[in-house]
Amino acid sequence: MSNLVTVTKELFGVEKVIYFVFVNKGEINHNLIRQLVTAIFIETKPVLKDTSNIKQDIQDKIDRIIDNKLGELLAD
C-alpha cells in the first residue's frame, strides 16, 4: 500500500511556503522523511531566495541530499 506524505516549511522572511511531497510504499519512516525535508530545506534555502538559475541549482542539491541520505541507510 502506498502513502502520500506532505510536509510544509515556511521560508522565513519571504512569506512563502514550500511543500515537500513523498510517495512512500509500505511503512512510513517519519524520522527519515523529517531528516530529508530538513536537509533539503537547509541546503536550498539560500537558492530559493535568489531566483537566478533556481531550477537547476535546487535539482542538483536535492539529488545530492537524497543520494547521500539513502546511501547512508542502505549501508546500514
Helices and strands as residue ranges (DSSP letters): E 2-11, E 16-25, H 30-49, H 54-75
